[in-house]
Amino acid sequence: MTDRPESRPRCPHFSSGPCAKRPGWSPDALEAALVGRSHRAGPAKARIQEVSDRSRAILGIPSDWKLGLLPASDTGAVEAILWSVLGARGVDLLAWESFGAGWVSDAVKQLRLDDHRVLEADYGELPDLAAVDFERDVVFTWNGTTSGVRVPNADWIASDRLGLTICDATSAVFAMPLVWEKLDVVTWSWQKVLGGEAAHGMLALSPRAVERLESYEPPWPLPKIFRLTKGGKLNAGIFEGSTINTPSMLCVEDALDALRWADSLGGLPALIERCERNLAAVARWVEASAWADFLARVPETRSCTSICLRIVDAWADGRSGAEVAAAVKRVVRALDAEGVAYDIGSYRDAPAGLRLWGGATVETTDLEALLPWLDWAWEEARAGAD
Ligand SMILES: Cc1ncc(COP(=O)(O)O)c(C=O)c1O
């Protein structure tokens, strides 16, 4: 029998979103928030703009790109751009897990685009990236949060493309090196790698994306919160601290706290290193595990943020999927009850398994302390099924 481990993670927060707050965070970090002020007041606008400026500096976003704050988290930013630019040319839609599939559904079932191709792959795999046609627009997710599969690099993206590359990077940004020259639209939410709050989305636009916005008018109506242009021109205010509607100044302050923390560590290289160290810690454990393996088949595609594991125990052979899923549920419940790990069950549409967040706010020592608990809990869960 595996002994019940003695030491516990200092922080049991391994959720894939909202993700763990930065080490040492407390509500005191929000003390200077401009609450009770108009978000249109000079100091508030400056605070909002500071989020963009600091994000741009850390991420190395080119100076000719626009970066603004939109409502409705990453989903808001993605949908504002899909509704604003799609339809101008054909589109290739890539999906290999639940969120990518959601964007396919938007384009096909909601916008009803005739000229679309869907390039799909099952959980654990990537679609054939060589089949993407860059004369068309391309919509993809840099890191598939629910399968733990990421694109390994941007080499597959054409530099001389005619279409726009639209990238949902919410669980990749601040954790993986994005290649800005290969991207035209990038979106994310604060709630992921830096442990900020949800409900606010970031939208980064290349000059080519701005050109599309200013030269194309979609045939469908756009609700106010999706409207990025005014009189045929980019609504520049959105990218200068004048949000479309009212943001939370508490969340803005929290985002600034997270960005200052990121700077204090050493910026993007340090953030990436923390995430890769977390993946490496899990990989060492997987290597020795007789019951868990990465859901991502190809090592180069394994996410360093949403680390997804599937069950490969011989015990599961000949048992139904429901039995295995029930055992996984027992693991998740037991570790929650122990206060060792919260929210580590795989996403509802993904194969039964575990998902450990390894983003920059998670300490490697906490992940390392969790891993023996997984062995203990799995053994207990298996015994409970016999
Ligand atoms: C890849 C991806 N896209 C979109 C979303 C939705 O994000 P939000 O709830 O911040 O809009 C998530 C959330 O986990 C995600 O992982």
The ligand as an SDF file (V2000), in Angstrom:
LIG
                    3D

 16 16  0  0  0  0  0  0  0  0999 V2000
   -8.6780   28.1580  -24.3530 C   0  0  0  0  0  0  0  0  0  0  0  0
   -9.7860   28.8560  -23.6260 C   0  0  0  0  0  0  0  0  0  0  0  0
  -10.5800   29.6850  -24.3000 N   0  0  0  0  0  0  0  0  0  0  0  0
  -11.5840   30.3400  -23.6870 C   0  0  0  0  0  0  0  0  0  0  0  0
  -11.8290   30.1720  -22.3480 C   0  0  0  0  0  0  0  0  0  0  0  0
  -12.9570   30.9090  -21.7150 C   0  0  0  0  0  0  0  0  0  0  0  0
  -12.3880   31.8680  -20.8990 O   0  0  0  0  0  0  0  0  0  0  0  0
  -13.2330   32.9360  -20.1120 P   0  0  0  0  0  0  0  0  0  0  0  0
  -14.1390   32.1790  -19.2020 O   0  0  0  0  0  0  0  0  0  0  0  0
  -12.1780   33.7050  -19.3900 O   0  0  0  0  0  0  0  0  0  0  0  0
  -13.9740   33.7340  -21.1080 O   0  0  0  0  0  0  0  0  0  0  0  0
  -11.0210   29.3270  -21.5990 C   0  0  0  0  0  0  0  0  0  0  0  0
  -11.2790   29.1120  -20.1590 C   0  0  0  0  0  0  0  0  0  0  0  0
  -10.7280   28.2570  -19.5340 O   0  0  0  0  0  0  0  0  0  0  0  0
   -9.9740   28.6690  -22.2510 C   0  0  0  0  0  0  0  0  0  0  0  0
   -9.1760   27.8540  -21.5640 O   0  0  0  0  0  0  0  0  0  0  0  0
  1  2  1  0
  2  3  1  0
  2 15  2  0
  3  4  2  0
  4  5  1  0
  5  6  1  0
  5 12  2  0
  6  7  1  0
  7  8  1  0
  8  9  2  0
  8 10  1  0
  8 11  1  0
 12 13  1  0
 12 15  1  0
 13 14  2  0
 15 16  1  0
M  END
$$$$
